[in-house]
Amino acid sequence: MQVLVDADACPVVIKDMLFRAARRTEVSVTLVANQYLRTPPSPFIKSIQVPAGFDVADARIVELAVSGDLVITADIPLAAAVIEKGAHVLDPRGNWLTKDNIQERLTVRDVMDQLRNAGVDTGGPAPFSPRDSKTFAGELDRFLARHGAPKRGAS
């Protein structure tokens, strides 16, 4: 099991939590972005820089994801693609995107895009908050406790 991060828009506080979790649980965390990302030195943390372009990072994450992986993203189409491959998806606010709710999320996203294209001000998402960070941290910890890498020496 690995953690793949759609890192271009991921809040720094979330990346920092993921770095700490990687060191603590020895789970591989890979950040994928179209810009250079500095990561702390660790055999469990790496970053992949992809060329600039529409959805290039998303395509790389889909390519890398396998069943059982955890993908961190707020991108609904990316979430749908990796869910189809059997991956788990957690957004940076601590909300799970699943087979049960992804179609509804895609529909809402499409409606909002149509409204924006028609000139309607939809307001956008609420600012990222400390409560979002806390929710994410709790969900991440629970997931890693259930699905994380086995500790060395465990059978």
N, CA and C of each residue as an Amber inpcrd file, in Angstrom:
protein
   465
   0.8470000  -1.1740000   0.0000000   0.0000000   0.0000000   0.0000000
   0.8930000   1.2380000   0.0000000   0.5440000   2.1620000  -0.8690000
   1.2600000   3.4330000  -0.9220000   0.2500000   4.5710000  -0.8490000
   0.7500000   5.7680000  -0.5060000  -0.0640000   6.9690000  -0.5000000
   0.4190000   7.8360000  -1.6520000  -0.5040000   8.1840000  -2.5450000
  -0.2020000   9.0620000  -3.6770000  -0.9240000  10.3800000  -3.4340000
  -0.2060000  11.4920000  -3.6330000  -0.7480000  12.8060000  -3.3160000
  -0.7970000  13.6750000  -4.5600000  -1.9810000  14.1910000  -4.8660000
  -2.1650000  15.1950000  -5.9040000  -1.6690000  16.4980000  -5.2750000
  -0.3790000  16.7600000  -5.4420000   0.3070000  17.7290000  -4.5880000
   0.2400000  19.1780000  -5.0440000  -0.1430000  19.4610000  -6.2760000
  -0.1520000  20.8460000  -6.7320000  -1.0330000  21.7410000  -5.8690000
  -2.2080000  21.2700000  -5.4880000  -3.1360000  22.0990000  -4.7170000
  -3.2910000  21.6190000  -3.2750000  -2.5130000  20.6540000  -2.8620000
  -2.6230000  20.1110000  -1.5110000  -2.0470000  21.1080000  -0.5010000
  -2.8130000  21.4410000   0.5400000  -2.3020000  22.3830000   1.5500000
  -1.0140000  21.8820000   2.2050000  -0.1240000  22.8130000   2.5180000
   1.1620000  22.4790000   3.1260000   0.9700000  21.7050000   4.4290000
   0.0070000  22.0970000   5.2330000  -0.2310000  21.4150000   6.5100000
  -0.5720000  19.9430000   6.2870000  -1.2640000  19.6270000   5.2220000
  -1.6070000  18.2330000   4.9030000  -0.3560000  17.4830000   4.4580000
   0.4580000  18.1150000   3.6330000   1.7100000  17.4700000   3.2160000
   2.5800000  17.1730000   4.4380000   2.6670000  18.1280000   5.3580000
   3.4670000  17.9120000   6.5690000   2.9420000  16.7300000   7.3860000
   1.6230000  16.6100000   7.5030000   1.0340000  15.4560000   8.2060000
   1.4160000  14.1530000   7.5150000   1.3600000  14.1630000   6.1880000
   1.7040000  12.9620000   5.4260000   3.1680000  12.5980000   5.5980000
   4.0460000  13.6010000   5.6510000   5.4720000  13.3310000   5.8720000
   5.6870000  12.6710000   7.2350000   5.0300000  13.2070000   8.2610000
   5.1670000  12.6300000   9.6080000   4.6090000  11.2000000   9.6350000
   3.4770000  10.9950000   8.9750000   2.8680000   9.6640000   8.9440000
   3.7740000   8.6660000   8.2160000   4.4120000   9.1080000   7.1400000
   5.3090000   8.2170000   6.3930000   6.4640000   7.7450000   7.2770000
   7.0440000   8.6790000   8.0110000   8.1610000   8.3080000   8.8870000
   7.6950000   7.4120000  10.0360000   6.5270000   7.7070000  10.5970000
   6.0010000   6.9650000  11.7460000   5.5680000   5.5480000  11.3610000
   4.9040000   5.4100000  10.2200000   4.3180000   4.1170000   9.8390000
   5.1280000   3.3710000   8.7880000   6.1290000   4.0270000   8.2290000
   6.9690000   3.4450000   7.1720000   6.1570000   3.0970000   5.9320000
   5.1570000   3.9120000   5.6450000   4.3570000   3.7750000   4.4330000
   4.9160000   4.7440000   3.3990000   5.0120000   4.2910000   2.1670000
   5.5240000   5.1150000   1.0810000   4.5280000   6.2270000   0.7360000
   5.0140000   7.4650000   0.7190000   4.2210000   8.6290000   0.3250000
   4.8960000   9.2560000  -0.8910000   4.1440000   9.3880000  -1.9820000
   4.6600000   9.9740000  -3.2100000   3.8120000  11.1780000  -3.5840000
   4.4590000  12.3390000  -3.6810000   3.7890000  13.5520000  -4.1210000
   3.9850000  13.6860000  -5.6230000   2.9150000  13.9680000  -6.3370000
   2.9780000  14.1420000  -7.7830000   2.5120000  15.5600000  -8.0930000
   3.3470000  16.3050000  -8.8380000   3.0210000  17.6980000  -9.1480000
   3.7170000  18.1050000 -10.4350000   3.2620000  19.2130000 -11.0060000
   3.9360000  19.7130000 -12.2010000   4.9300000  20.8140000 -11.8610000
   5.2880000  20.9010000 -10.6080000   6.3270000  21.8250000 -10.1600000
   7.2660000  21.0810000  -9.2160000   8.4460000  21.6370000  -9.0120000
   9.3910000  21.0170000  -8.0930000   8.8530000  21.1240000  -6.6690000
   8.9140000  20.0310000  -5.9260000   8.4870000  20.0170000  -4.5330000
   9.6340000  19.5550000  -3.6540000   9.8830000  20.3100000  -2.6270000
  10.9050000  19.9210000  -1.6570000  10.2680000  18.9380000  -0.6740000
  10.9430000  17.8330000  -0.4360000  10.4590000  16.8540000   0.5320000
  11.5560000  16.5820000   1.5510000  11.1790000  16.2120000   2.7570000
  12.2000000  15.8970000   3.7560000  12.9250000  14.6050000   3.3840000
  14.1690000  14.4860000   3.8060000  14.9010000  13.2540000   3.5070000
  14.2850000  12.0730000   4.2540000  13.8930000  11.0730000   3.5020000
  13.3110000   9.8610000   4.0770000  13.2190000   8.8180000   2.9760000
  13.4950000   7.5660000   3.3120000  13.3190000   6.5170000   2.3000000
  11.8370000   6.2690000   1.9920000  10.9370000   6.8550000   2.7700000
   9.5060000   6.6240000   2.5900000   8.7920000   7.7710000   1.8750000
   9.5320000   8.8350000   1.5470000   8.9180000  10.0210000   0.9500000
   9.6460000  10.3730000  -0.3410000   8.8680000  10.5750000  -1.4150000
   9.4760000  11.0230000  -2.6620000   8.4900000  11.9180000  -3.4020000
   9.0230000  12.6400000  -4.3700000   8.1500000  13.4590000  -5.2080000
   8.4660000  13.1640000  -6.6680000   7.4370000  13.2960000  -7.4760000
   7.5700000  13.1130000  -8.9180000   7.0960000  14.3980000  -9.5680000
   7.9810000  15.0060000 -10.3560000   7.6030000  16.1980000 -11.1090000
   7.2540000  15.7720000 -12.5220000   6.0490000  16.1230000 -12.9470000
   5.5880000  15.8050000 -14.2940000   5.6080000  17.0870000 -15.1190000
   5.6080000  16.9760000 -16.4480000   5.5780000  18.1790000 -17.2820000
   4.2880000  18.9750000 -17.0500000   4.3650000  20.2700000 -17.2750000
   3.1820000  21.1150000 -17.1740000   2.1760000  20.6780000 -18.2310000
   0.9240000  20.8490000 -17.9340000  -0.1210000  20.4900000 -18.8810000
  -1.3800000  20.0670000 -18.1520000  -2.4920000  20.1810000 -18.8420000
  -3.7850000  19.8650000 -18.2570000  -3.8640000  18.4010000 -17.8620000
  -4.0700000  18.1260000 -16.5860000  -4.2710000  16.7850000 -16.0330000
  -3.0830000  15.8310000 -16.1940000  -1.8700000  16.3620000 -16.4220000
  -0.7010000  15.4910000 -16.5550000  -0.4030000  14.8010000 -15.2200000
  -0.4670000  15.5600000 -14.1290000  -0.2260000  14.9600000 -12.8100000
  -1.3080000  13.9310000 -12.4870000  -2.5490000  14.2590000 -12.8250000
  -3.6460000  13.3200000 -12.5740000  -3.4300000  12.0150000 -13.3300000
  -3.0300000  12.1120000 -14.5770000  -2.7960000  10.9130000 -15.3850000
  -1.6860000  10.0600000 -14.7830000  -0.6570000  10.6960000 -14.2420000
   0.4420000   9.9440000 -13.6320000  -0.0250000   9.2250000 -12.3700000
  -0.8630000   9.9050000 -11.5740000  -1.3910000   9.2730000 -10.3700000
  -2.2460000   8.0660000 -10.7370000  -3.0890000   8.2000000 -11.7490000
  -3.9130000   7.0740000 -12.1990000  -3.0190000   5.9240000 -12.6580000
  -1.9590000   6.2620000 -13.3610000  -1.0180000   5.2310000 -13.8390000
  -0.3740000   4.4950000 -12.6720000  -0.0220000   5.2040000 -11.6120000
   0.6880000   4.6170000 -10.4760000  -0.2200000   3.8860000  -9.4940000
  -1.4710000   4.3040000  -9.3860000  -2.3750000   3.7710000  -8.3730000
  -2.7580000   2.3220000  -8.6550000  -2.7850000   1.5450000  -7.5900000
  -3.2680000   0.1690000  -7.6590000  -4.2860000  -0.0340000  -6.5420000
  -5.0100000  -1.1330000  -6.6330000  -6.0200000  -1.4530000  -5.6350000
  -5.4130000  -1.4490000  -4.2360000  -6.0990000  -0.7740000  -3.3170000
  -5.6420000  -0.7120000  -1.9330000  -4.8290000   0.5180000  -1.5990000
  -4.3280000   1.2450000  -2.5990000  -3.5780000   2.4670000  -2.3460000
  -4.5010000   3.5450000  -1.7910000  -3.9000000   4.5560000  -1.1870000
  -4.6250000   5.7270000  -0.7150000  -4.1970000   6.9080000  -1.5700000
  -5.1720000   7.5960000  -2.1600000  -4.8940000   8.7850000  -2.9680000
  -5.4760000   9.9910000  -2.2340000  -4.6620000  11.0280000  -2.0910000
  -5.0880000  12.2750000  -1.4560000  -5.3300000  13.2870000  -2.5680000
  -6.6040000  13.6690000  -2.7520000  -6.9440000  14.6350000  -3.7900000
  -8.3130000  15.2320000  -3.5280000  -8.5040000  16.4450000  -4.0110000
  -9.8200000  17.0820000  -4.0220000 -10.3810000  17.0750000  -5.4400000
  -9.6360000  16.5260000  -6.3740000 -10.0260000  16.4940000  -7.7850000
 -11.0080000  15.3410000  -8.0060000 -12.2510000  15.6760000  -8.3030000
 -13.3080000  14.6720000  -8.3990000 -13.0950000  13.7000000  -9.5670000
 -12.7750000  14.1690000 -10.7810000 -12.5210000  13.2030000 -11.8640000
 -11.3300000  12.2770000 -11.5700000 -10.2770000  12.8080000 -10.9600000
  -9.1460000  11.9650000 -10.5710000  -9.6060000  10.9290000  -9.5520000
 -10.3770000  11.3620000  -8.5650000 -10.8870000  10.4310000  -7.5600000
 -11.6840000   9.3160000  -8.2250000 -12.5500000   9.6730000  -9.1610000
 -13.3610000   8.6610000  -9.8500000 -12.4720000   7.6460000 -10.5620000
 -11.4160000   8.1220000 -11.2070000 -10.5330000   7.2260000 -11.9660000
  -9.7900000   6.2530000 -11.0610000  -9.3120000   6.7180000  -9.9080000
  -8.5560000   5.8130000  -9.0390000  -9.4810000   4.9130000  -8.2250000
 -10.6860000   5.3860000  -7.9310000 -11.6710000   4.5190000  -7.2740000
 -11.9870000   3.3400000  -8.1900000 -12.0800000   3.6210000  -9.4820000
 -12.3380000   2.5580000 -10.4670000 -11.2340000   1.4930000 -10.4290000
 -10.0240000   1.8940000 -10.0540000  -8.9060000   0.9480000  -9.9570000
  -8.8350000   0.2630000  -8.5970000  -9.7450000   0.6250000  -7.6830000
  -9.7620000  -0.0030000  -6.3670000  -9.0120000   0.7500000  -5.2900000
  -8.5790000   1.9710000  -5.5860000  -7.8760000   2.7770000  -4.5870000
  -8.8780000   3.4690000  -3.6670000  -8.4010000   3.8640000  -2.4960000
  -9.1750000   4.6450000  -1.5350000  -8.8540000   6.1150000  -1.7830000
  -9.8220000   7.0100000  -1.5870000  -9.5920000   8.4310000  -1.8240000
 -10.0490000   9.2440000  -0.6210000  -9.1380000  10.0620000  -0.1130000
  -9.4030000  10.9830000   0.9910000  -9.0690000  12.3800000   0.5100000
 -10.0140000  13.3210000   0.6510000  -9.6900000  14.6820000   0.2370000
  -8.9830000  15.4110000   1.3830000  -8.3200000  16.5370000   1.1050000
  -7.5540000  17.2260000   2.1520000  -8.3850000  17.7550000   3.3170000
  -9.7000000  17.7390000   3.1880000 -10.5660000  18.1730000   4.2960000
 -11.0270000  16.9900000   5.1500000 -10.5720000  15.7770000   4.7860000
 -10.8980000  14.6020000   5.5760000 -12.1620000  13.8890000   5.1600000
 -12.6420000  14.1560000   3.9500000 -13.8400000  13.5000000   3.4260000
 -13.4420000  12.3420000   2.5200000 -14.1180000  11.2070000   2.6940000
 -13.8600000  10.0450000   1.8510000 -14.6830000  10.1350000   0.5800000
 -14.0650000   9.8590000  -0.5380000 -14.7470000   9.7270000  -1.8170000
 -14.7490000   8.2350000  -2.1210000 -15.9430000   7.7030000  -2.3780000
 -16.1070000   6.2560000  -2.4940000 -16.9580000   5.9030000  -3.7050000
 -17.0540000   4.6090000  -3.9770000 -17.9430000   4.1420000  -5.0470000
 -19.3730000   4.5970000  -4.7910000 -19.7450000   4.7180000  -3.5190000
 -21.1070000   5.0910000  -3.1560000 -21.4240000   6.5700000  -3.3600000
 -20.4130000   7.4440000  -3.3280000 -20.7130000   8.8830000  -3.4330000
 -20.0450000   9.5840000  -4.6120000 -19.2020000   8.9060000  -5.3570000
 -18.4380000   9.5980000  -6.4050000 -19.3260000  10.0590000  -7.5600000
 -20.3300000   9.2930000  -7.9250000 -21.1780000   9.7200000  -9.0420000
 -21.9230000  11.0110000  -8.6890000 -22.4140000  11.0940000  -7.4640000
 -23.0880000  12.3210000  -7.0180000 -22.1180000  13.5040000  -7.0580000
 -20.8890000  13.2820000  -6.6120000 -19.8850000  14.3560000  -6.6240000
 -19.5620000  14.7980000  -8.0470000 -19.4690000  13.8390000  -8.9710000
 -19.2280000  14.1840000 -10.3740000 -20.3910000  15.0060000 -10.9410000
 -21.6020000  14.6270000 -10.6130000 -22.7780000  15.3490000 -11.1000000
 -22.8010000  16.7770000 -10.5670000 -22.5680000  16.9390000  -9.2740000
 -22.5390000  18.2820000  -8.6780000 -21.4330000  19.1160000  -9.3190000
 -20.2750000  18.5060000  -9.5240000 -19.1640000  19.2240000 -10.1610000
 -19.5550000  19.6990000 -11.5510000 -20.1930000  18.8380000 -12.3220000
 -20.6080000  19.1980000 -13.6810000 -21.6380000  20.3260000 -13.6730000
 -22.5980000  20.2710000 -12.7510000 -23.6060000  21.3310000 -12.6520000
 -22.9410000  22.6580000 -12.2910000 -22.0190000  22.6180000 -11.3410000
 -21.3200000  23.8470000 -10.9370000 -20.4950000  24.4080000 -12.1020000
 -19.8490000  23.5480000 -12.8820000 -19.1060000  23.9950000 -14.0650000
 -20.0360000  24.6730000 -15.0610000 -21.2090000  24.0900000 -15.2720000
 -22.1810000  24.6830000 -16.1990000 -22.6380000  26.0510000 -15.6980000
 -22.8810000  26.1600000 -14.4090000 -23.2840000  27.4560000 -13.8470000
 -22.1760000  28.4980000 -14.0150000 -20.9430000  28.1180000 -13.7080000
 -19.8140000  29.0530000 -13.8620000 -19.6560000  29.4660000 -15.3240000
 -19.7890000  28.4990000 -16.2420000 -19.6730000  28.8100000 -17.6700000
 -20.7900000  29.7300000 -18.1470000 -21.9240000  29.7130000 -17.4440000
 -23.0460000  30.5830000 -17.7830000 -22.9190000  31.9490000 -17.1040000
 -21.8380000  32.1370000 -16.3470000 -21.6020000  33.4300000 -15.7080000
 -22.1090000  33.5590000 -14.2950000 -22.5840000  32.4820000 -13.7190000
 -23.0840000  32.5140000 -12.3470000 -21.9050000  32.4100000 -11.3810000
 -21.8720000  33.3010000 -10.3840000 -20.8330000  33.2570000  -9.3560000
 -21.2350000  32.2080000  -8.3280000 -20.5260000  31.0780000  -8.3170000
 -20.8780000  29.9770000  -7.4210000 -20.1620000  30.0760000  -6.0800000
 -19.2870000  31.0370000  -5.9220000 -18.6490000  31.2870000  -4.6330000
 -17.4170000  30.4690000  -4.3220000 -17.3400000  29.2640000  -4.7860000
 -16.1660000  28.4350000  -4.5260000 -16.1980000  27.8000000  -3.1490000
 -15.1870000  26.9920000  -2.8470000 -15.1570000  26.2810000  -1.5640000
 -14.8210000  27.2240000  -0.4100000 -15.1960000  26.8130000   0.7810000
 -14.8440000  27.5610000   1.9870000 -13.3300000  27.5020000   2.1860000
 -12.7590000  28.5030000   2.8450000 -11.3200000  28.4570000   3.1190000
 -10.9610000  27.2200000   3.9580000  -9.7690000  26.6950000   3.7220000
  -9.2770000  25.5460000   4.4780000  -9.1130000  25.9860000   5.9330000
  -9.5770000  25.1550000   6.8640000  -9.5900000  25.5560000   8.2710000
  -8.8260000  24.5730000   9.1550000  -8.5170000  24.9930000  10.3860000
  -7.9100000  24.0560000  11.3370000  -8.7940000  22.8360000  11.5900000
 -10.1010000  23.0130000  11.5390000 -11.0110000  21.8710000  11.7120000
 -10.8180000  20.8650000  10.5770000 -10.6230000  21.3740000   9.3390000
 -10.3530000  20.4910000   8.2020000  -9.0900000  19.6810000   8.4530000
  -8.0450000  20.3390000   8.9530000  -6.7850000  19.6530000   9.2530000
  -6.9880000  18.5490000  10.2770000  -7.7390000  18.8680000  11.3170000
  -7.9780000  17.8890000  12.3800000  -8.7760000  16.6980000  11.8500000
  -9.7920000  16.9680000  11.0440000 -10.5950000  15.8920000  10.4630000
  -9.7250000  15.0030000   9.5790000  -8.8960000  15.6260000   8.7340000
  -8.0030000  14.8680000   7.8600000  -7.0660000  13.9910000   8.6890000
  -6.4480000  14.5760000   9.7150000  -5.4930000  13.8350000  10.5420000
  -6.1410000  12.6010000  11.1650000  -7.3520000  12.7580000  11.6700000
  -8.0360000  11.6290000  12.2820000  -8.3530000  10.5300000  11.2810000
  -8.8510000  10.9250000  10.1150000  -9.1770000   9.9290000   9.0840000
  -7.9210000   9.2320000   8.5690000  -6.8480000   9.9900000   8.3720000
  -5.5900000   9.3970000   7.9180000  -5.0670000   8.3990000   8.9420000
  -5.0580000   8.7820000  10.2000000  -4.5590000   7.8790000  11.2450000
  -5.3730000   6.5890000  11.3020000  -6.7050000   6.7080000  11.2200000
  -7.5460000   5.5050000  11.2510000  -7.2700000   4.6100000  10.0420000
  -7.1270000   5.2270000   8.8730000  -6.8510000   4.4390000   7.6680000
  -5.5120000   3.7150000   7.7840000  -4.4780000   4.4290000   8.1910000
  -3.1520000   3.8170000   8.2860000  -3.1030000   2.7330000   9.3560000
  -3.8720000   2.8940000  10.4180000  -3.9190000   1.8510000  11.4470000
  -4.5240000   0.5690000  10.8810000  -5.4790000   0.6930000   9.9760000
  -6.1300000  -0.4710000   9.3750000  -5.3650000  -1.0350000   8.1820000
  -4.7770000  -0.1370000   7.3650000  -4.2350000  -0.5690000   6.0720000
  -2.7430000  -0.3220000   5.8920000  -2.0890000   0.2780000   6.8510000
  -0.6850000   0.6680000   6.6870000   0.2460000  -0.5010000   6.5110000
   1.4980000  -0.1830000   6.2360000   2.5230000  -1.2180000   6.0380000
   2.7580000  -1.9790000   7.3330000   2.9870000  -3.2800000   7.2350000
   3.2860000  -4.0410000   8.4470000   4.6210000  -3.5880000   9.0360000
   4.7010000  -3.5820000  10.3290000   5.9620000  -3.2150000  10.9980000
   7.0040000  -4.2850000  10.7620000   8.2450000  -3.8480000  10.7720000
   9.3490000  -4.8080000  10.6000000   9.3060000  -5.8460000  11.6990000
   9.5630000  -7.0620000  11.3220000   9.5660000  -8.1610000  12.2910000
   8.1960000  -8.7690000  12.5130000   7.1560000  -8.1160000  11.9490000
   5.8050000  -8.6840000  12.0910000   5.6390000  -9.8280000  11.1050000
   4.8520000 -10.8080000  11.4710000   4.6590000 -11.9370000  10.5590000
   3.3500000 -11.8430000   9.8440000
